[in-house]
Structures are given as C-alpha cells and as structure tokens.
Amino acid sequence: MNSAPEEKALFAGGCFWCMVKPFETLDGVASVTSGYAGGTTDNPTYQDYGAGGHTEVVQVIYDPKKVSYNTLLNTYWHQIDPTDDGGQFVDRGHEYIPVIYVYNDEQRQLALASKAKLQASGIFDRPLTVPVLDAPKFWPAEEYHQDYYKKNPIRYHYYRSRSGRDDFLHKIWDNVKYDPTAAQMKVDLKKQLTALQYKVTQQGGTEPPFDNAYWDNKKPGLYVDIVSGEPLFSSLDKYDSGTGWPSFTKPLVKENIVLVEDNTLFTTRTEVRSKKADSHLGHVFDDGPPPTGMRYCMNSAALRFIPAEKLAEAGYGEYVKLFQTPMSGMK
C-alpha cells in the first residue's frame, strides 16, 4: 500500500482548464482537480457557480517530500497576471479572479512572502492584487472539465492562444528567470524596504522613539513581520510603556518569535527576531505590566499593522475572532 503523506493546495488563476497542466507536470503532484470555491451555495455547477459567488479553482494534491509548496507557488505565479483583480485575460468577472487559498499558517506565510518578493522584483510595473485567503470548501467541477487539456487538446490550445494568456506570459517571462520563493537576497530587500526598515530588520538598527508609525497606535489589529508577513503581535497585548516604541506584554504566536542573547552596548539584553524572515524586531525586558511582567519593545519599522477589519482580506482570517464582540442576548 502506498502510504505517502499528501497535502493539498488551492489556487484560483482564471479559467481552470489552463491551470491544470502546469501543476500536473510537476513530479510529486498526485492529482489536480478543477472546481469551484469561495461562494455561498452548495453543490455549484458550471451553469450556476457564478451566481453563487464561486470562483474557478484547482485543488492540488501533492507529496511534500517530493514537491514543496514553494514550488507550487512559483508555478502559480508563472501562470497568471497577478496585477489583474477583475478576472484573467479574456475572462472577466469574479468567477475568474486570481486568489491563493491557504489551508494553514505555513502556506499563508510562504504565499505572502513570495508575493512580497515578486512585487519587489520589479518584473511587474503595477501592484500585485492577488489576495491570500483562508481556503473555503472545495467543490469539484463536472467530469468533462477535468483534464480538459488532455480530452480536448485542439480546443484547449486554441483557447489559450486566443485568450491572451500565452501572449502575456511570453511577454513577461521569456528570457527572465525568477523564482519569488527562492532565498531572498539582500539586494531584493533593499528594493522592497525603506532605508529605515532595512537598517532595523537587516542590520539590527533602532528607530527614533516617539517618531515612528506605531508607538501610539491604538487601533485594533495585528502586527506582522514587514518582510515575511508572519503574525507577531496583537493590539490586545499592546500598552503604553512610555518609551516611545510599540510595546507588548506577549507575542501573538510564540513560535514566530526567536530570542537571542545580545551583548552589544556593554550590557546583556535579549534580542527579539522573527523566525521565518530572521528580522531584527527589538528587545524584550522583564519590567512590563501584569499578567506577564514582560515588555516586548519593538521597532515600528520592523512591523506592518493590519487593522482588524482588514484581516480576512489580507489573509489572516483565522484571527478575526479575536476582535469580535459577542452580540448581547445571544447564547
């Protein structure tokens, strides 16, 4: 019996006919299924999925020991126009918008990081508009839509060539080799970050107190790593420490924080770094308020704030419930 571990990924990239073959040719991909997702109706069909708010998607089942999620992401970015949020090529409307749907936090962080790197690369001259969202229920499409490129090769190739997809992909990627999931080089970060953000996150710098973006920010929401997007702190744990830097009593996701002994400045301190991006964030001290007694003193330049009302849109839907107030009279 074959007991190889399998994981799943979900991508929307316009017409699902065109999104199957690029993934099926990857070694380690067990299956690619065309379908519908993201709407409000059950059992959508090709005749009514649009009316139900669904989008055409492909679900990829893969063996992570043979092919990584990053490889799937790189394949995805090379199949779409990530600057078009109104559809894809000749196909217009919500049914054809590009979306990366994620099944867990690791997929979310990898997707957000690859999006940020691709934006910073300068390959596209407009902002990337592909959202990273929690994966909804997946509904397989009708059998005649599955492996369409194999069943109807002539019509498939005719559609691809006339839709504008192939012309666009050739224009962007011919003679360009770029993998937004590969290890990021410092030169890429210098393009992606401001001078202060780079100095703080990559060179261990410190921004001026009382003259930074978030020291007095009182809005509800999350603070994520400016480079990778990994969630770090919540406004629910933020307090005014009087230092002029954003301070928190504890991290939101402890696993995303790395503590390092820092012997600079002729004293021993505890540096705080992010796990995925290895960004310098700030320092932690034991002079904070209850209940933890800790003060995570961070640099605003190392963080990106996402308002509570924007969390789902930005791909952090699992944290929305932290900021929801139960309605009175409800059980």
Secondary structure, DSSP 8 states (H G I E B T S, - for coil): ------EEEEEEES-THHHHHHHHTSTTEEEEEEEEESSSSSS--TTTTTTTT-EEEEEEEE-TTTS-HHHHHHHHHTTS-TT--SEETTEESGGG-EEEEESSHHHHHHHHHHHHHHHHHTSSSS-----EEE---EEE--GGGTTHHHHSHHHHHHHHHHHTHHHHHHHHHTT----TTS---HHHHHHHS-HHHHHHHHH-----TTSSSSTT----EEEEETTT--EEEEGGGEE--SSSS-EESS-SSGGGEEEEEE--TTS-EEEEEETTT--EEEEEES---TTT--EEEE-GGGEEEEEGGGHHHHT-GGGGGGG----TT--
